[in-house]
Amino acid sequence: MTLHVSLVGRRNLSVEIYRQVRDAIVSGALRPGDRVPASRELAAALDVSRMTVTIAYERLSAEGFVVSRVGDGTFVGPHPAQGQRAVGRREDGGALRARREWQSIPLPTSFTQPAAFDFRTGIPDRSLFPQAAWRRLLARALKAACETGGPYGDPAGHPDLRAAIARHVGISRGVIVTPDDVTVTNGTQQALDIIGRILLRPGDGIAVEDPGYVVPRRLFRTLGSRVVGVPVDREGLVVHAIPRNVRVVYVTPSHQYPLGIAMTLARRRSLLAWAERHDGAVIEDDYDSEFRFSDRPLEPLRTLDVAGRVIYVGSFSKTLLPALRLGFMITPPSLRSAAHAAKFLSDWHSPTVTQIALAEFLETGGFGRHLRRVNAVYRERHQLLTTALATRFDADLELMPSSTGLHIAGIARKASVNEIEALARRAADKGVAIQTLSFFATGERALAGIVLGYGGIMTTDIEEGLRRLEKCFRQVTYPR
Ligand SMILES: Cc1ncc(COP(=O)(O)O)c(C=O)c1O
C-alpha cells in the first residue's frame, strides 16, 4: 500500500512528514511490521531532500514508532503507541459539525451483544439461511453480471428481480402489480428514506404508530419532518387521532410492530378513506407477513386502495437475512419516476450480483421451498410462546393476538412501565434478552409490557428462557 503524505502548503517539511507517518501508525492505518517507504523513495516522491525525510524518520525511530533493519528497510515498530493523539490535533475532534438533526443518533449495537436466550425482535434464524443454495446462486449471478451486465444497472432494479418480485407479491399477498411498479431497494430502510425524500418537505408532518418501529422515526426526523405518534388500539392505528396537518402515515398493518396485531378490515378502509379525504399517502410496511400460522391474511392496504395512495414496502431481511440488505417498494405510477430518481441519486442501484441471485431463487421456486421450511420452524416457536403467555404468564400479561411474523407481545396487567423495565434488566442478568413495549413509545404514552421475538432463539432453548423469565416475573412486587 502506498503511504500518502501531503506537503501542500506546509512549511516545516520534516515535522510534517513525521506527523503524518506517526498519525498513520497511531490511527492503525499502518500496523506493526508494515514497511514504511525507504527515505530515498519518499524523498523522491515528495520532491524534498533526503535529509528532510531522514530527520523525520530519526525522530520516529527515537520514539519507537519505526525500527530500521540494516539492509532490509524501515518498519512500523512492534508496540507503537496506538491511540495516542496526533500532534497538534484539536481536542474536540475537528472544526466541522453535522446538522443538528444528525447529532446524537444512536447506532445499533445491541446485536453485537449476544444473549444466551435471545428473544429480541427483528432477527431471523441465521441457521435456517439456505447457504449452499445461495452460494451456487451467487456464483452463477457473478458470472452473469460479468458477462452480460453493463457497468452500472437500472436504478429501479434488475429487470429479472423486478419481475420476480411482482410475481411473488401477487402470489403471496394478492398484490397484483407489474414489474414497472417495483423498485428494488437496500431493505425497507432505504425504501422509507426514498419515500420520505420524495414526499415530505422539511416541516411536514408524518404520522407513525405509537408504539411503533423506532428507526424510521429517527430517519424521518433527519429529513426535517415533524414525526407525530398516533395511538394504536386492538384494531390498529386509531385513524381519527391522526392530526389535521399530517398528510403521510407510516403503518405496519399486517403485523403491527411491536404489538403483533393485524389491523382490522374496517380500520384499513377507514385509513384509506382518510387518505382520500386529506390528499394523503399511506406507507404500508409489510415486513414479515410471509410467516403465517393461522387465519387467512387480510387484504393489504395496497390491494384495497383504488386511488393510488398506498406505497407498499417489503423486505427480504426476515425471510432471508438482514445482512443481504434487499427489499423493495411498490409505488403508484404517479410516484414511479421520482422514486427511481431518488434511488439513483442515493446509490445508483442495489448490488447487481445479489439481485440476480435473488431473482433466480424466486423464479426457480427455491424461495417458496425455503419459506415453507422456515415457516414450520417458526410456527412451532410461535405456538410455544403463545401457549406460555396465555397460560403461565396469564396473570401478568395479556397476550396480544398475532398469527403472523416473528414476534408476539404481552401487555402488563398490573406492572408499571418502570417495573417492566426493571424486570427486563433482571432478565438480561439471567441471560434472557427481551424488549419492553415502552422502548417503542413515541412520547409520554408508554405501554407497560414485553415483546418476545422467536427468530433469534433456538426452539430447544425456548423453555429454559421462559422458565428464567417466569422467575423474574415472580420477583415483581405489585403495590397493594
Ligand atoms: C417494522 C419493521 N419493518 C421493516 C424491517 C426490516 O428492515 P430492513 O428491510 O431495512 O432490514 C424491520 C426490521 O426489524 C421492522 O421491524
The ligand as an SDF file (V2000), in Angstrom:
LIG
                    3D

 16 16  0  0  0  0  0  0  0  0999 V2000
  -41.2840   -2.8620   11.3120 C   0  0  0  0  0  0  0  0  0  0  0  0
  -40.1000   -3.2860   10.5290 C   0  0  0  0  0  0  0  0  0  0  0  0
  -40.0590   -3.0290    9.2100 N   0  0  0  0  0  0  0  0  0  0  0  0
  -39.0110   -3.4050    8.4470 C   0  0  0  0  0  0  0  0  0  0  0  0
  -37.9390   -4.0730    8.9970 C   0  0  0  0  0  0  0  0  0  0  0  0
  -36.8340   -4.5220    8.0950 C   0  0  0  0  0  0  0  0  0  0  0  0
  -35.9990   -3.5180    7.7870 O   0  0  0  0  0  0  0  0  0  0  0  0
  -34.8970   -3.7200    6.6400 P   0  0  0  0  0  0  0  0  0  0  0  0
  -35.6050   -4.3010    5.4680 O   0  0  0  0  0  0  0  0  0  0  0  0
  -34.3850   -2.3520    6.3940 O   0  0  0  0  0  0  0  0  0  0  0  0
  -33.8700   -4.6450    7.2010 O   0  0  0  0  0  0  0  0  0  0  0  0
  -37.9140   -4.3260   10.3550 C   0  0  0  0  0  0  0  0  0  0  0  0
  -36.7540   -4.9820   10.9720 C   0  0  0  0  0  0  0  0  0  0  0  0
  -36.6070   -5.1190   12.1580 O   0  0  0  0  0  0  0  0  0  0  0  0
  -39.0130   -3.9420   11.1300 C   0  0  0  0  0  0  0  0  0  0  0  0
  -39.0500   -4.1990   12.4430 O   0  0  0  0  0  0  0  0  0  0  0  0
  1  2  1  0
  2  3  1  0
  2 15  2  0
  3  4  2  0
  4  5  1  0
  5  6  1  0
  5 12  2  0
  6  7  1  0
  7  8  1  0
  8  9  2  0
  8 10  1  0
  8 11  1  0
 12 13  1  0
 12 15  1  0
 13 14  2  0
 15 16  1  0
M  END
$$$$
